[in-house]
Amino acid sequence: MKIRLAAALAPVMVAAFATPAMAQDEESGPITVSGSAALVSDYRFRGISMTDKEMAVQAGATVSHESGFYVGTWGSNLAGWGTFLGSNMELDVFGGYKTEVGGVGVDVGLTWYMYPGGLDNTDFAEPYVKLSAPVGPASVLVGVAYAPKQEALGQWYNSGASALTGVYDNPGAKADNVYLWTDVSTAIPDTGMTLKAHLGYTNGGNKGLGPQGTSVSPTGEYLDWMVGADYALGPVTLGVSYVDTDISNAEAAYLTPNFSSTKDGSSIAGSRVVVSATVAF
């Protein structure tokens, strides 16, 4: 599931974190339309694989007004931990307002995370605030996404073994979730290459087992990080990132089997190199 950022997500991420990448703009008067499509080797959301450590196809589009208001949508296929008895798809709808105050970019909005065809109580809303500014040769973004108490964030099962029975221990439980993160990137002059890094912190009342046995805060509290690089090659941006979390196998053990690969039983929060190819349109 996602706490989904989406904030960002509107986000937060290309490739390693799966947020839609910035795209070429198509202008029509005061309206700007941008979008992108990407192929990634693993959809990692805040360090957790949402595709059972397999490939994902993702696409998104945003419509922006010159006033600063925008709306958009983004989607990806899912597998394993990220599914909710539906079409194995995540569809995010977001909207917000961007402006600049004293040289600092301000972005305030809300993302609604949906799983078409899945359980209604696994959909949830998450408001976010992002601040961005240049710091020397780098671009720095700091964000906070806070999802108020909702059923999708509550702990309905007490353990992975309990989830296997299909009988809820705490049906209707609600909890909130906060995600704090910072992204840093810097372009290498005359190379087409951009270096990037991400650090995130999740803290939520659900220690891993919400409706359908998943969670946006698998162990209740954890860190995720990423370091990588993007290379622009014409209309295509190639990316490679190293993604990891501080969730140990012991900490995740009570989530088994939900929190493990269906192929080899390995943790879906373990370190991983993620590659991607993104096309802007």
C-alpha positions in Angstrom: 0.0 0.0 0.0 1.2 3.5 -0.1 0.9 6.4 2.4 1.1 6.9 -0.4 2.8 10.8 -1.6 2.4 11.3 -2.4 2.3 13.6 -1.7 3.8 13.8 -3.5 3.4 11.8 -5.4 2.1 13.8 -6.5 5.0 13.1 -5.8 7.9 12.1 -4.8 9.8 9.8 -6.8 10.9 8.9 -10.5 11.9 5.4 -10.8 13.0 4.2 -7.5 10.1 5.7 -5.8 7.8 5.5 -8.6 6.5 8.9 -8.8 5.7 10.3 -12.2 8.7 12.0 -13.7 8.6 15.5 -14.9 7.6 15.7 -18.5 7.6 18.0 -21.5 4.8 20.6 -21.4 2.1 21.2 -23.8 0.8 24.7 -23.4 -2.7 26.0 -24.3 -3.3 29.5 -23.0 -3.1 29.5 -19.2 -3.2 25.7 -19.1 -0.2 23.4 -19.1 -0.4 19.7 -19.6 2.5 17.4 -18.8 2.9 13.7 -18.4 5.2 10.7 -18.6 5.3 6.9 -18.9 7.9 4.7 -17.3 9.1 1.1 -17.1 10.8 0.3 -13.8 12.4 -2.9 -12.6 10.7 -2.7 -9.3 8.0 -0.3 -7.9 9.4 0.8 -4.6 7.2 3.0 -2.5 9.1 4.4 0.5 11.5 1.6 0.2 8.9 -1.2 0.0 8.3 -3.2 -3.1 4.7 -2.9 -4.3 5.2 -5.3 -7.2 6.6 -8.4 -5.5 10.1 -7.3 -6.6 9.2 -7.4 -10.2 8.8 -4.9 -13.1 6.1 -2.2 -13.3 4.6 0.0 -16.0 3.6 3.4 -14.8 2.2 6.6 -16.3 0.9 9.9 -15.1 -0.5 13.3 -16.3 -0.9 16.7 -14.7 -2.9 19.7 -15.7 -1.7 23.0 -14.3 -3.1 26.5 -14.4 -1.0 29.6 -14.5 -2.5 30.6 -11.1 -0.6 27.7 -9.5 -3.5 25.2 -9.1 -3.0 21.7 -10.6 -4.7 18.3 -10.7 -3.4 15.0 -12.0 -3.4 11.3 -11.9 -0.8 8.5 -11.8 -1.0 4.7 -12.0 1.0 1.6 -11.7 0.5 -2.2 -11.7 0.8 -4.0 -8.4 1.6 -7.5 -7.1 2.1 -9.2 -3.8 2.0 -6.8 -0.8 0.5 -4.0 -2.8 -2.7 -5.8 -4.0 -6.2 -5.5 -2.6 -8.4 -8.2 -4.2 -9.0 -5.9 -7.2 -7.4 -5.3 -10.6 -3.8 -5.3 -9.1 -3.5 -1.6 -9.9 -2.9 1.6 -8.0 -4.5 4.8 -9.2 -3.6 8.1 -7.5 -5.6 11.3 -8.0 -4.0 14.4 -6.7 -4.5 18.2 -6.7 -2.9 21.2 -5.1 -1.4 24.6 -5.4 2.1 25.7 -6.1 3.7 29.1 -5.5 6.9 30.8 -4.5 7.6 32.7 -1.3 11.0 34.5 -0.9 12.7 32.2 -3.4 11.3 29.0 -1.9 8.9 26.9 -3.8 5.8 25.9 -1.9 3.5 23.0 -2.9 0.4 22.2 -0.9 -2.0 19.4 -2.0 -3.7 16.1 -1.4 -3.4 12.7 -2.9 -6.2 10.1 -2.9 -4.8 6.5 -3.2 -7.2 4.1 -4.9 -7.1 0.4 -5.8 -9.7 -0.2 -8.5 -11.9 -3.2 -7.9 -10.4 -3.8 -4.5 -11.7 -3.3 -1.0 -13.2 0.2 -0.5 -11.6 0.6 3.0 -8.1 0.3 1.5 -8.4 3.6 -0.3 -7.2 6.7 1.6 -6.4 10.4 1.5 -3.1 12.0 2.3 -2.5 15.8 2.4 1.1 17.0 1.8 3.3 20.1 1.9 6.6 20.4 0.0 9.2 23.2 0.2 12.0 23.4 -2.5 14.9 25.7 -3.2 18.4 25.7 -4.8 21.3 25.2 -2.4 24.5 26.0 -4.2 24.6 23.7 -7.3 21.9 21.4 -5.8 18.2 21.4 -5.7 16.7 20.5 -2.3 13.1 19.5 -1.4 11.8 18.9 2.0 8.3 17.4 2.5 5.7 16.2 5.0 2.7 14.0 4.2 0.2 13.5 7.0 -2.7 11.1 6.5 -5.4 11.6 9.3 -7.1 8.6 10.9 -8.7 6.3 8.4 -9.6 2.6 8.2 -7.0 2.0 5.5 -4.3 2.9 8.0 -5.7 1.0 11.0 -4.3 -2.3 12.3 -7.0 -4.9 11.6 -4.8 -8.0 12.1 -2.5 -8.7 15.0 0.0 -10.8 13.0 0.7 -12.3 9.6 -0.5 -15.6 10.9 -3.8 -14.0 11.9 -4.1 -12.4 8.5 -3.9 -15.8 6.9 -7.1 -16.8 8.5 -9.0 -14.0 6.8 -10.8 -13.1 10.1 -10.1 -9.6 11.4 -8.8 -9.2 15.0 -9.7 -5.5 15.0 -12.3 -4.8 12.3 -12.8 -1.1 11.6 -9.7 0.0 13.4 -8.4 3.5 12.3 -4.9 5.1 12.6 -3.0 8.0 11.2 0.4 8.2 9.5 3.1 10.7 8.9 5.9 10.7 6.3 8.8 13.1 6.4 11.3 13.2 3.6 14.0 15.2 1.8 15.2 14.9 -1.8 18.5 16.3 -3.1 19.6 16.4 -6.8 22.4 18.0 -8.7 23.2 18.1 -12.4 26.7 17.4 -13.7 27.4 20.1 -16.3 27.6 19.2 -20.0 26.9 15.5 -19.3 23.1 15.0 -19.3 23.5 13.3 -15.9 21.8 14.1 -12.6 22.8 12.7 -9.3 20.0 12.2 -6.7 19.4 11.1 -3.2 16.4 10.6 -0.9 15.9 10.0 2.8 12.4 9.3 4.3 10.9 8.6 7.8 7.6 6.9 8.3 5.7 6.8 11.6 2.2 5.4 11.8 -0.2 3.7 14.2 -0.5 0.6 12.1 2.4 -1.7 12.6 1.9 -3.6 9.4 -1.5 -5.2 9.0 -4.4 -3.1 7.9 -7.4 -4.2 5.7 -6.3 -7.0 3.5 -3.1 -7.5 5.5 -0.9 -4.6 4.4 0.2 -1.2 5.6 1.8 2.1 4.7 3.9 1.8 7.9 5.0 -1.9 7.9 6.7 -1.9 11.3 5.1 1.3 12.6 8.2 3.3 12.3 11.2 3.0 9.8 13.6 4.9 7.6 14.0 4.5 3.8 16.7 5.9 1.6 17.9 6.0 -2.0 21.0 7.1 -4.0 21.2 7.1 -7.7 21.6 8.9 -11.0 19.5 9.8 -14.1 20.8 10.2 -17.6 18.9 12.1 -20.3 19.1 10.5 -23.7 16.9 12.5 -26.0 13.3 12.1 -24.9 14.2 9.2 -22.7 15.6 9.4 -19.2 17.5 6.4 -18.0 17.8 5.9 -14.2 19.5 3.6 -11.7 19.1 3.8 -8.0 20.0 1.8 -4.9 17.1 1.6 -2.5 17.0 0.3 1.1 15.3 0.6 4.5 16.3 -0.1 8.1 13.6 -2.8 8.5 15.4 -5.9 9.6 14.2 -9.4 8.9 13.5 -9.9 12.6 11.3 -6.8 12.7 9.3 -7.9 9.6 9.0 -11.5 10.7 5.5 -11.1 12.3 4.2 -9.8 8.9 5.2 -13.1 7.1 4.0 -14.3 4.7 2.5 -11.0 3.5 5.7 -9.1 3.7 7.9 -11.5 1.7 8.4 -12.3 -2.0 6.0 -15.0 -3.3 9.0 -16.5 -5.2 11.7 -16.9 -2.7 10.4 -15.6 0.7 12.9 -12.8 0.9 11.9 -9.5 2.5 10.3 -6.9 0.1 12.0 -4.2 2.2 15.6 -5.4 1.5 18.1 -3.5 -0.5 17.6 -3.4 -4.2 19.1 -1.8 -7.3 16.2 -0.3 -9.4 16.6 0.7 -13.0 14.1 2.7 -15.1 13.4 4.2 -18.5 11.0 7.2 -18.6 9.6 9.0 -21.6 8.1 12.5 -21.3 5.1 13.5 -23.4 
